[in-house]
Amino acid sequence: MTAPDTFRVFVNERPADVPRGASALDAVRAFDAALADGVAAGDRALTDSRGLPVEATASAYAGAIYRVVAVRRGAGLPDAGDDA
């Protein structure tokens, strides 16, 4: 028996089927391209089902649960890379 070419993940509580070898960002893109663009631009971030950060380049796996969240920037604090 051969392994299927795709597997199911969940993005914001919705199912998405992705090909083997897909990244977490690929999973988001399969669900919603605009959300994936926000993650790629750094305006959004990925977490797992527990709220822990997930790298966009992390390998997706069957049954993974990803949540796309807003990136919080501290009020009055410089962004990373800004001169203080």
C-alpha positions as CSV (number, residue, x, y, z in Angstrom):
1,M,0.0,0.0,0.0
2,T,1.4,3.4,-0.9
3,A,1.1,6.6,1.1
4,P,-1.4,9.1,-0.1
5,D,-0.1,12.1,-2.0
6,T,-2.0,14.6,0.3
7,F,-2.9,14.8,3.9
8,R,-5.3,16.9,6.0
9,V,-4.3,19.7,8.3
10,F,-6.5,22.4,10.0
11,V,-6.0,26.1,9.7
12,N,-8.2,28.3,11.9
13,E,-10.4,25.3,12.6
14,R,-11.0,24.6,8.9
15,P,-9.7,21.5,7.0
16,A,-7.1,21.9,4.2
17,D,-5.5,19.1,2.2
18,V,-1.8,19.6,1.4
19,P,0.7,17.6,-0.6
20,R,3.4,15.6,1.2
21,G,6.4,17.8,1.8
22,A,4.3,20.9,2.5
23,S,5.4,23.6,5.0
24,A,3.1,25.2,7.5
25,L,3.0,28.3,5.2
26,D,1.9,26.0,2.3
27,A,-0.9,24.7,4.6
28,V,-2.1,28.2,5.2
29,R,-1.8,29.1,1.5
30,A,-4.0,26.0,0.7
31,F,-6.6,27.4,3.1
32,D,-6.4,31.1,2.2
33,A,-3.8,32.8,0.0
34,A,-4.3,36.2,1.5
35,L,-3.7,34.9,5.0
36,A,-0.5,33.2,3.8
37,D,0.6,36.5,2.2
38,G,0.2,38.2,5.6
39,V,2.3,35.5,7.3
40,A,5.0,35.8,4.6
41,A,5.0,39.6,5.0
42,G,5.4,39.4,8.8
43,D,2.0,41.0,9.5
44,R,0.6,37.7,10.8
45,A,2.2,34.8,12.7
46,L,1.5,31.1,13.0
47,T,0.8,29.2,16.2
48,D,-0.1,25.6,17.0
49,S,-3.2,24.4,18.7
50,R,-1.7,25.4,22.1
51,G,-0.8,28.9,21.0
52,L,2.9,28.2,20.7
53,P,4.7,29.8,17.8
54,V,5.3,27.8,14.6
55,E,7.9,28.7,12.0
56,A,6.3,29.2,8.6
57,T,9.0,26.9,7.1
58,A,8.2,24.0,9.6
59,S,7.1,20.8,7.9
60,A,3.4,20.3,8.0
61,Y,2.1,16.9,9.2
62,A,-1.2,15.0,9.1
63,G,-3.6,16.4,11.7
64,A,-1.6,19.6,12.4
65,I,-3.6,22.5,13.7
66,Y,-2.4,26.0,12.8
67,R,-3.8,29.3,13.8
68,V,-3.1,32.5,12.0
69,V,-2.8,35.4,14.5
70,A,-2.0,39.1,14.4
71,V,1.5,40.1,15.1
72,R,1.6,42.3,18.2
73,R,4.0,45.2,18.3
74,G,4.6,46.9,21.7
75,A,3.3,50.5,21.9
76,G,6.2,52.9,21.9
77,L,8.8,50.1,21.4
78,P,11.0,50.0,18.4
79,D,10.5,47.1,16.0
80,A,13.2,44.5,15.8
81,G,16.0,46.0,13.7
82,D,15.2,49.6,14.5
83,D,17.9,51.7,16.1
84,A,16.9,52.5,19.7
